[in-house]
Amino acid sequence: MSILKYTLIRVLLVVAFGVVLYFLGMRSYLLAFTAIICGAMAGFLFFPRQGQEAAGTVEKLVTHKNSKPKDPKEVSDEDIEDSLVDDELEHSDVTDLNSDLDQGNSQTS
C-alpha cells in the first residue's frame, strides 16, 4: 500500500507542477521534462517518510522472493563448474604443462 501511496503522491506532484508551468507559459517537451524533475525533487524533499516506507516494502518483497528454500537435491551451475574444474585439475599433469611452457619460451629466445 505504501508503494501505491508514494507513487500517487509523486504523480500528483508532477501533474501539479505541469499545470503551474503550463499557466506560466511553458510548452512542449520542456514542460514535461521540468514538471517531472520538479515533481521528483519535491517528492524527495517533502515526503521522505513515505519514500522510505515504499523502499522498505520493495526491499521486503525482493528479499522474500529471493529467500526461497533450495531443494537439497537441486545442483546449481556453480557446483557443476566447480566439480568439472576439480576433476580436470586432478587428471591433468601440471609438470607437462610447465614443460610445454618452458619449451615455448626456449624456442622464442
C-alpha positions as CSV (number, residue, x, y, z in Angstrom):
1,M,0.0,0.0,0.0
2,S,2.9,2.4,0.7
3,I,4.2,1.9,-2.8
4,L,0.9,2.9,-4.3
5,K,0.6,5.9,-1.9
6,Y,4.1,7.2,-2.7
7,T,3.5,6.7,-6.4
8,L,0.2,8.6,-6.3
9,I,1.9,11.5,-4.4
10,R,4.7,11.7,-7.0
11,V,2.2,11.6,-9.9
12,L,0.1,14.3,-8.3
13,L,3.2,16.5,-7.8
14,V,4.2,16.1,-11.4
15,V,0.7,17.0,-12.6
16,A,0.5,20.0,-10.2
17,F,3.9,21.3,-11.4
18,G,2.8,20.7,-15.0
19,V,-0.4,22.7,-14.6
20,V,1.5,25.6,-12.9
21,L,4.3,25.6,-15.5
22,Y,1.6,25.5,-18.3
23,F,0.0,28.6,-16.9
24,L,3.3,30.3,-16.7
25,G,3.7,29.8,-20.4
26,M,5.9,26.7,-20.7
27,R,5.0,24.4,-23.5
28,S,6.2,21.2,-25.4
29,Y,8.7,18.7,-24.1
30,L,10.3,21.2,-21.9
31,L,7.1,21.4,-19.8
32,A,7.0,17.6,-19.3
33,F,10.7,17.4,-18.5
34,T,10.6,20.3,-16.0
35,A,7.4,19.0,-14.4
36,I,8.9,15.5,-13.9
37,I,12.2,16.9,-12.4
38,C,10.3,19.3,-10.1
39,G,7.9,16.6,-9.0
40,A,10.7,14.2,-8.2
41,M,12.6,16.8,-6.3
42,A,9.5,17.9,-4.3
43,G,8.6,14.3,-3.5
44,F,12.2,13.6,-2.3
45,L,12.3,16.7,-0.2
46,F,8.8,16.9,1.3
47,F,7.8,13.2,1.5
48,P,10.9,11.3,2.7
49,R,9.0,9.2,5.2
50,Q,6.6,7.9,2.5
51,G,9.6,7.2,0.2
52,Q,11.4,5.2,2.9
53,E,8.2,3.2,3.6
54,A,7.9,2.4,-0.1
55,A,11.5,1.5,-0.3
56,G,11.2,-0.8,2.7
57,T,8.2,-2.5,1.2
58,V,10.1,-3.1,-2.1
59,E,13.0,-4.5,-0.2
60,K,10.8,-6.9,1.8
61,L,9.2,-8.1,-1.5
62,V,12.5,-8.6,-3.2
63,T,14.2,-10.4,-0.3
64,H,11.1,-12.6,0.2
65,K,11.2,-13.7,-3.4
66,N,15.0,-14.4,-3.2
67,S,14.8,-16.3,0.1
68,K,13.0,-19.4,-1.3
69,P,14.5,-22.5,0.3
70,K,16.5,-24.5,-2.2
71,D,15.8,-28.1,-2.8
72,P,18.8,-30.1,-1.4
73,K,18.7,-32.4,-4.4
74,E,19.0,-29.4,-6.8
75,V,22.5,-28.8,-8.1
76,S,23.5,-25.3,-9.1
77,D,25.6,-24.3,-12.1
78,E,28.4,-23.2,-9.9
79,D,28.6,-26.6,-8.2
80,I,28.8,-28.3,-11.6
81,E,31.5,-25.9,-12.8
82,D,33.5,-26.4,-9.6
83,S,33.4,-30.2,-9.9
84,L,34.5,-30.1,-13.6
85,V,37.4,-27.8,-12.8
86,D,38.4,-30.0,-9.8
87,D,38.2,-33.2,-12.0
88,E,40.3,-31.5,-14.7
89,L,42.9,-30.5,-12.2
90,E,43.1,-34.0,-10.7
91,H,43.5,-35.6,-14.1
92,S,46.0,-33.2,-15.7
93,D,49.7,-33.4,-15.2
94,V,50.9,-30.0,-14.1
95,T,54.5,-30.8,-14.9
96,D,53.6,-31.5,-18.5
97,L,52.0,-28.0,-18.7
98,N,55.1,-26.4,-17.2
99,S,57.5,-28.2,-19.6
100,D,55.3,-27.2,-22.6
101,L,55.6,-23.6,-21.4
102,D,59.4,-23.9,-20.9
103,Q,59.8,-25.3,-24.4
104,G,57.8,-22.5,-25.9
105,N,59.9,-19.9,-24.0
106,S,63.2,-21.5,-25.2
107,Q,62.1,-21.5,-28.8
108,T,61.3,-17.8,-28.8
109,S,64.7,-16.9,-27.3
